[in-house]
Amino acid sequence: MRLLFSIGAVLVAGVFAGGDVAGIAAPGPKFEPPKTQPQRLAADRDAQTVDVELILAVDVSYSMDMDELAIQREGYAQAIQSKEFLQALKLGPNGRIAVTYFEWAASSDQKIIIPWRLVDGPETADAVAAEIMKTPIRRASRTSISGAIMFAMPLFDEDPYRGLRRVIDISGDGPNNNGGPVTVARDAALEKGIVINGLPIMVKEPSYSTMDIDNLDLYYEDCVVGGPGSFVITIKDRDKFKEAIRTKLLMEVAGRTPERPVMRVADKEPRVNCLIGEKIWSDRWGR
């Protein structure tokens, strides 16, 4: 678990090493003339600029048990409120991000829990965390990672803020088994300059009844994530669930990459069949 501990330590160390020392400017004139129209427009644009537009797309399919869903919710809420997250937020050029959070299952089942919210300090972080925790937990059938990606892409156009980076964060415990092929959705997002990161959840032994596969981490690396600096953080220990979520958010806010970044080669065959979920579903239920 070296990665989970080292990333948080590096980010926290960076905050204290950088310090909060402000430069001393020469005194300016007492009277500042009114801003011209172009200046006002530029100021408005600056006020709307964030370091990253982050979409948290969270799996609520039936393969996730109620305990996992509760830990997942708590993990996101606590991560956004954490001291490490707020310190990483300060390190960005704008010191703020925009975030939205939705839950997904089948290709036609996505529910926005939190519309776009600005997070720029403890108060706004606490408000987002409270919104996450107050919504009743639900479960739904099927697993459509492709549907989640396709649903997420137009959300960026609805965001009132403009980020230096656009990131979709997908968490889930199984392969795509519904909707279009996941690679088609992924490639459509990459063409728009969107980065996709992954949080494959592998805390249970693969089960026939839950459509689990042995190498979900490799599936996410080869079939789901992509874009500059994209990464996968795998959860294999239930006790490390919240820690992994916090590490992932720290990396996304700071624009960092893991010690072992995902390296995708265009002409290399995926190590896991990217249609394995669809194949398993077809073999078992014939549709």
Contacts in CASP RR format, 6 or more apart in sequence:
PFRMAT RR
TARGET T0000
AUTHOR 0000-0000-0000
METHOD contacts of the structure
MODEL  1
MRLLFSIGAVLVAGVFAGGDVAGIAAPGPKFEPPKTQPQRLAADRDAQTV
DVELILAVDVSYSMDMDELAIQREGYAQAIQSKEFLQALKLGPNGRIAVT
YFEWAASSDQKIIIPWRLVDGPETADAVAAEIMKTPIRRASRTSISGAIM
FAMPLFDEDPYRGLRRVIDISGDGPNNNGGPVTVARDAALEKGIVINGLP
IMVKEPSYSTMDIDNLDLYYEDCVVGGPGSFVITIKDRDKFKEAIRTKLL
MEVAGRTPERPVMRVADKEPRVNCLIGEKIWSDRWGR
1 237 0 8 1.000
1 240 0 8 1.000
2 259 0 8 1.000
3 233 0 8 1.000
3 247 0 8 1.000
3 258 0 8 1.000
3 259 0 8 1.000
3 260 0 8 1.000
4 233 0 8 1.000
4 240 0 8 1.000
4 243 0 8 1.000
4 244 0 8 1.000
4 247 0 8 1.000
6 259 0 8 1.000
7 247 0 8 1.000
7 250 0 8 1.000
7 251 0 8 1.000
7 256 0 8 1.000
7 258 0 8 1.000
8 84 0 8 1.000
8 246 0 8 1.000
8 247 0 8 1.000
8 250 0 8 1.000
10 256 0 8 1.000
11 84 0 8 1.000
11 87 0 8 1.000
11 88 0 8 1.000
11 91 0 8 1.000
11 250 0 8 1.000
11 254 0 8 1.000
11 256 0 8 1.000
12 84 0 8 1.000
12 87 0 8 1.000
14 91 0 8 1.000
15 87 0 8 1.000
15 88 0 8 1.000
15 90 0 8 1.000
15 91 0 8 1.000
20 90 0 8 1.000
35 43 0 8 1.000
45 162 0 8 1.000
48 160 0 8 1.000
48 161 0 8 1.000
48 162 0 8 1.000
49 94 0 8 1.000
49 161 0 8 1.000
49 162 0 8 1.000
49 163 0 8 1.000
49 164 0 8 1.000
50 94 0 8 1.000
50 95 0 8 1.000
50 96 0 8 1.000
50 97 0 8 1.000
50 98 0 8 1.000
50 118 0 8 1.000
50 161 0 8 1.000
50 162 0 8 1.000
50 163 0 8 1.000
50 164 0 8 1.000
51 89 0 8 1.000
51 92 0 8 1.000
51 93 0 8 1.000
51 94 0 8 1.000
51 95 0 8 1.000
51 96 0 8 1.000
51 97 0 8 1.000
51 163 0 8 1.000
51 164 0 8 1.000
51 165 0 8 1.000
51 253 0 8 1.000
52 97 0 8 1.000
52 98 0 8 1.000
52 163 0 8 1.000
52 164 0 8 1.000
52 165 0 8 1.000
52 166 0 8 1.000
52 167 0 8 1.000
52 252 0 8 1.000
52 253 0 8 1.000
52 255 0 8 1.000
53 97 0 8 1.000
53 98 0 8 1.000
53 99 0 8 1.000
53 156 0 8 1.000
53 159 0 8 1.000
53 161 0 8 1.000
53 162 0 8 1.000
53 163 0 8 1.000
53 165 0 8 1.000
53 166 0 8 1.000
53 167 0 8 1.000
54 97 0 8 1.000
54 98 0 8 1.000
54 99 0 8 1.000
54 100 0 8 1.000
54 167 0 8 1.000
54 169 0 8 1.000
54 252 0 8 1.000
54 253 0 8 1.000
55 99 0 8 1.000
55 100 0 8 1.000
55 101 0 8 1.000
55 102 0 8 1.000
55 152 0 8 1.000
55 155 0 8 1.000
55 156 0 8 1.000
55 167 0 8 1.000
55 168 0 8 1.000
55 169 0 8 1.000
56 76 0 8 1.000
56 99 0 8 1.000
56 100 0 8 1.000
56 101 0 8 1.000
56 102 0 8 1.000
56 169 0 8 1.000
56 171 0 8 1.000
57 102 0 8 1.000
57 104 0 8 1.000
57 148 0 8 1.000
57 149 0 8 1.000
57 151 0 8 1.000
57 152 0 8 1.000
57 168 0 8 1.000
57 169 0 8 1.000
57 170 0 8 1.000
57 171 0 8 1.000
58 72 0 8 1.000
58 76 0 8 1.000
58 101 0 8 1.000
58 102 0 8 1.000
58 103 0 8 1.000
58 104 0 8 1.000
58 171 0 8 1.000
58 172 0 8 1.000
59 103 0 8 1.000
59 104 0 8 1.000
59 105 0 8 1.000
59 143 0 8 1.000
59 148 0 8 1.000
59 170 0 8 1.000
59 171 0 8 1.000
59 172 0 8 1.000
59 173 0 8 1.000
59 174 0 8 1.000
59 201 0 8 1.000
60 69 0 8 1.000
60 103 0 8 1.000
60 104 0 8 1.000
60 105 0 8 1.000
60 137 0 8 1.000
60 138 0 8 1.000
60 139 0 8 1.000
60 140 0 8 1.000
61 105 0 8 1.000
61 139 0 8 1.000
61 140 0 8 1.000
61 141 0 8 1.000
61 142 0 8 1.000
61 143 0 8 1.000
61 172 0 8 1.000
61 173 0 8 1.000
61 174 0 8 1.000
62 105 0 8 1.000
62 139 0 8 1.000
62 140 0 8 1.000
62 141 0 8 1.000
62 210 0 8 1.000
63 143 0 8 1.000
63 173 0 8 1.000
63 174 0 8 1.000
63 210 0 8 1.000
63 211 0 8 1.000
63 212 0 8 1.000
64 72 0 8 1.000
64 139 0 8 1.000
64 172 0 8 1.000
64 173 0 8 1.000
64 201 0 8 1.000
66 137 0 8 1.000
66 139 0 8 1.000
68 173 0 8 1.000
68 201 0 8 1.000
68 203 0 8 1.000
68 238 0 8 1.000
68 241 0 8 1.000
69 137 0 8 1.000
69 139 0 8 1.000
70 137 0 8 1.000
71 238 0 8 1.000
71 241 0 8 1.000
71 242 0 8 1.000
72 171 0 8 1.000
72 201 0 8 1.000
72 241 0 8 1.000
72 245 0 8 1.000
73 132 0 8 1.000
73 133 0 8 1.000
73 137 0 8 1.000
74 133 0 8 1.000
74 242 0 8 1.000
75 241 0 8 1.000
75 242 0 8 1.000
75 245 0 8 1.000
75 246 0 8 1.000
76 101 0 8 1.000
76 129 0 8 1.000
76 132 0 8 1.000
76 245 0 8 1.000
76 249 0 8 1.000
77 128 0 8 1.000
77 129 0 8 1.000
77 130 0 8 1.000
77 132 0 8 1.000
77 133 0 8 1.000
78 129 0 8 1.000
78 242 0 8 1.000
78 246 0 8 1.000
79 85 0 8 1.000
79 242 0 8 1.000
79 245 0 8 1.000
79 246 0 8 1.000
79 249 0 8 1.000
79 250 0 8 1.000
80 99 0 8 1.000
80 119 0 8 1.000
80 125 0 8 1.000
80 128 0 8 1.000
80 129 0 8 1.000
80 132 0 8 1.000
80 249 0 8 1.000
81 122 0 8 1.000
81 125 0 8 1.000
81 126 0 8 1.000
81 129 0 8 1.000
82 246 0 8 1.000
84 246 0 8 1.000
84 250 0 8 1.000
85 125 0 8 1.000
85 246 0 8 1.000
85 249 0 8 1.000
85 250 0 8 1.000
85 253 0 8 1.000
86 121 0 8 1.000
86 122 0 8 1.000
86 125 0 8 1.000
88 250 0 8 1.000
88 253 0 8 1.000
88 254 0 8 1.000
89 95 0 8 1.000
89 96 0 8 1.000
89 97 0 8 1.000
89 119 0 8 1.000
89 120 0 8 1.000
89 121 0 8 1.000
89 253 0 8 1.000
91 254 0 8 1.000
92 253 0 8 1.000
92 254 0 8 1.000
93 164 0 8 1.000
94 164 0 8 1.000
95 120 0 8 1.000
96 118 0 8 1.000
96 119 0 8 1.000
96 120 0 8 1.000
96 121 0 8 1.000
97 118 0 8 1.000
97 119 0 8 1.000
97 120 0 8 1.000
97 253 0 8 1.000
98 116 0 8 1.000
98 117 0 8 1.000
98 118 0 8 1.000
98 119 0 8 1.000
98 159 0 8 1.000
98 160 0 8 1.000
98 161 0 8 1.000
98 163 0 8 1.000
99 114 0 8 1.000
99 116 0 8 1.000
99 117 0 8 1.000
99 119 0 8 1.000
99 128 0 8 1.000
100 112 0 8 1.000
100 114 0 8 1.000
100 115 0 8 1.000
100 116 0 8 1.000
100 117 0 8 1.000
100 155 0 8 1.000
100 159 0 8 1.000
101 112 0 8 1.000
101 113 0 8 1.000
101 114 0 8 1.000
101 128 0 8 1.000
101 131 0 8 1.000
101 132 0 8 1.000
102 110 0 8 1.000
102 111 0 8 1.000
102 112 0 8 1.000
102 113 0 8 1.000
102 114 0 8 1.000
102 148 0 8 1.000
102 151 0 8 1.000
102 152 0 8 1.000
102 155 0 8 1.000
103 110 0 8 1.000
103 111 0 8 1.000
103 113 0 8 1.000
103 138 0 8 1.000
104 110 0 8 1.000
104 111 0 8 1.000
104 144 0 8 1.000
104 147 0 8 1.000
104 148 0 8 1.000
104 151 0 8 1.000
105 139 0 8 1.000
105 140 0 8 1.000
105 141 0 8 1.000
105 142 0 8 1.000
105 143 0 8 1.000
105 144 0 8 1.000
106 140 0 8 1.000
106 141 0 8 1.000
106 142 0 8 1.000
106 143 0 8 1.000
106 144 0 8 1.000
106 178 0 8 1.000
106 179 0 8 1.000
107 142 0 8 1.000
107 144 0 8 1.000
107 146 0 8 1.000
107 147 0 8 1.000
107 150 0 8 1.000
107 178 0 8 1.000
107 179 0 8 1.000
107 180 0 8 1.000
109 140 0 8 1.000
109 141 0 8 1.000
109 142 0 8 1.000
109 144 0 8 1.000
110 147 0 8 1.000
110 148 0 8 1.000
110 151 0 8 1.000
111 138 0 8 1.000
113 131 0 8 1.000
113 132 0 8 1.000
113 135 0 8 1.000
114 128 0 8 1.000
114 131 0 8 1.000
114 132 0 8 1.000
116 155 0 8 1.000
116 158 0 8 1.000
116 159 0 8 1.000
116 160 0 8 1.000
116 161 0 8 1.000
117 124 0 8 1.000
117 127 0 8 1.000
117 128 0 8 1.000
117 131 0 8 1.000
118 124 0 8 1.000
118 161 0 8 1.000
119 125 0 8 1.000
119 128 0 8 1.000
142 177 0 8 1.000
142 178 0 8 1.000
143 172 0 8 1.000
143 174 0 8 1.000
143 175 0 8 1.000
143 176 0 8 1.000
143 177 0 8 1.000
143 178 0 8 1.000
143 211 0 8 1.000
143 277 0 8 1.000
144 176 0 8 1.000
144 177 0 8 1.000
144 178 0 8 1.000
144 179 0 8 1.000
144 180 0 8 1.000
145 170 0 8 1.000
145 172 0 8 1.000
145 175 0 8 1.000
145 176 0 8 1.000
145 182 0 8 1.000
145 185 0 8 1.000
145 224 0 8 1.000
146 176 0 8 1.000
146 179 0 8 1.000
146 180 0 8 1.000
146 181 0 8 1.000
146 182 0 8 1.000
146 184 0 8 1.000
146 185 0 8 1.000
146 186 0 8 1.000
147 178 0 8 1.000
147 179 0 8 1.000
147 180 0 8 1.000
147 185 0 8 1.000
148 170 0 8 1.000
149 168 0 8 1.000
149 170 0 8 1.000
149 182 0 8 1.000
149 185 0 8 1.000
149 186 0 8 1.000
149 188 0 8 1.000
149 189 0 8 1.000
149 196 0 8 1.000
150 185 0 8 1.000
150 188 0 8 1.000
152 168 0 8 1.000
152 189 0 8 1.000
153 168 0 8 1.000
153 188 0 8 1.000
153 189 0 8 1.000
153 192 0 8 1.000
153 194 0 8 1.000
156 166 0 8 1.000
156 192 0 8 1.000
156 194 0 8 1.000
165 195 0 8 1.000
165 255 0 8 1.000
166 192 0 8 1.000
166 193 0 8 1.000
166 194 0 8 1.000
166 195 0 8 1.000
167 194 0 8 1.000
167 195 0 8 1.000
167 196 0 8 1.000
167 197 0 8 1.000
167 252 0 8 1.000
168 189 0 8 1.000
168 194 0 8 1.000
168 195 0 8 1.000
168 196 0 8 1.000
168 197 0 8 1.000
169 196 0 8 1.000
169 197 0 8 1.000
169 198 0 8 1.000
169 199 0 8 1.000
169 248 0 8 1.000
169 252 0 8 1.000
170 196 0 8 1.000
170 197 0 8 1.000
170 198 0 8 1.000
170 199 0 8 1.000
170 220 0 8 1.000
170 224 0 8 1.000
170 225 0 8 1.000
171 198 0 8 1.000
171 199 0 8 1.000
171 200 0 8 1.000
171 201 0 8 1.000
171 245 0 8 1.000
172 199 0 8 1.000
172 200 0 8 1.000
172 201 0 8 1.000
173 200 0 8 1.000
173 201 0 8 1.000
173 202 0 8 1.000
173 203 0 8 1.000
173 204 0 8 1.000
173 210 0 8 1.000
173 212 0 8 1.000
173 216 0 8 1.000
174 200 0 8 1.000
174 201 0 8 1.000
174 210 0 8 1.000
174 211 0 8 1.000
174 212 0 8 1.000
174 213 0 8 1.000
174 216 0 8 1.000
174 219 0 8 1.000
174 277 0 8 1.000
175 182 0 8 1.000
175 211 0 8 1.000
175 213 0 8 1.000
175 216 0 8 1.000
175 219 0 8 1.000
175 223 0 8 1.000
175 276 0 8 1.000
175 277 0 8 1.000
175 280 0 8 1.000
176 182 0 8 1.000
176 223 0 8 1.000
176 274 0 8 1.000
176 277 0 8 1.000
176 278 0 8 1.000
177 211 0 8 1.000
177 277 0 8 1.000
177 278 0 8 1.000
177 280 0 8 1.000
177 281 0 8 1.000
178 281 0 8 1.000
181 274 0 8 1.000
181 275 0 8 1.000
181 278 0 8 1.000
182 223 0 8 1.000
182 224 0 8 1.000
182 274 0 8 1.000
183 223 0 8 1.000
183 274 0 8 1.000
186 196 0 8 1.000
186 223 0 8 1.000
186 224 0 8 1.000
186 225 0 8 1.000
186 226 0 8 1.000
189 196 0 8 1.000
190 196 0 8 1.000
190 226 0 8 1.000
190 227 0 8 1.000
193 227 0 8 1.000
194 227 0 8 1.000
195 226 0 8 1.000
195 227 0 8 1.000
195 228 0 8 1.000
195 229 0 8 1.000
195 230 0 8 1.000
196 224 0 8 1.000
196 225 0 8 1.000
196 226 0 8 1.000
196 227 0 8 1.000
196 230 0 8 1.000
197 225 0 8 1.000
197 230 0 8 1.000
197 231 0 8 1.000
197 232 0 8 1.000
197 233 0 8 1.000
197 248 0 8 1.000
197 252 0 8 1.000
198 220 0 8 1.000
198 224 0 8 1.000
198 225 0 8 1.000
198 230 0 8 1.000
198 231 0 8 1.000
198 232 0 8 1.000
198 233 0 8 1.000
198 248 0 8 1.000
199 232 0 8 1.000
199 233 0 8 1.000
199 234 0 8 1.000
199 235 0 8 1.000
199 244 0 8 1.000
199 245 0 8 1.000
199 248 0 8 1.000
200 216 0 8 1.000
200 217 0 8 1.000
200 219 0 8 1.000
200 220 0 8 1.000
200 232 0 8 1.000
200 234 0 8 1.000
200 235 0 8 1.000
201 216 0 8 1.000
201 235 0 8 1.000
201 241 0 8 1.000
202 216 0 8 1.000
202 217 0 8 1.000
202 234 0 8 1.000
202 235 0 8 1.000
202 236 0 8 1.000
203 235 0 8 1.000
203 236 0 8 1.000
203 237 0 8 1.000
203 238 0 8 1.000
203 241 0 8 1.000
204 210 0 8 1.000
204 212 0 8 1.000
205 212 0 8 1.000
206 212 0 8 1.000
206 213 0 8 1.000
206 214 0 8 1.000
211 277 0 8 1.000
211 280 0 8 1.000
211 281 0 8 1.000
213 219 0 8 1.000
213 272 0 8 1.000
213 276 0 8 1.000
213 277 0 8 1.000
213 280 0 8 1.000
215 271 0 8 1.000
215 272 0 8 1.000
216 234 0 8 1.000
217 232 0 8 1.000
217 234 0 8 1.000
218 270 0 8 1.000
218 271 0 8 1.000
218 272 0 8 1.000
219 270 0 8 1.000
219 272 0 8 1.000
219 274 0 8 1.000
219 276 0 8 1.000
220 232 0 8 1.000
220 234 0 8 1.000
221 232 0 8 1.000
221 262 0 8 1.000
221 264 0 8 1.000
221 271 0 8 1.000
222 264 0 8 1.000
222 270 0 8 1.000
222 271 0 8 1.000
222 272 0 8 1.000
222 274 0 8 1.000
223 270 0 8 1.000
223 272 0 8 1.000
223 274 0 8 1.000
225 231 0 8 1.000
225 232 0 8 1.000
225 262 0 8 1.000
226 262 0 8 1.000
226 264 0 8 1.000
229 255 0 8 1.000
229 257 0 8 1.000
229 261 0 8 1.000
229 262 0 8 1.000
230 261 0 8 1.000
230 262 0 8 1.000
231 251 0 8 1.000
231 257 0 8 1.000
231 258 0 8 1.000
231 261 0 8 1.000
231 262 0 8 1.000
232 262 0 8 1.000
233 244 0 8 1.000
233 247 0 8 1.000
233 248 0 8 1.000
233 251 0 8 1.000
233 258 0 8 1.000
234 244 0 8 1.000
235 241 0 8 1.000
235 244 0 8 1.000
250 256 0 8 1.000
251 257 0 8 1.000
251 258 0 8 1.000
273 279 0 8 1.000
281 287 0 8 1.000
END
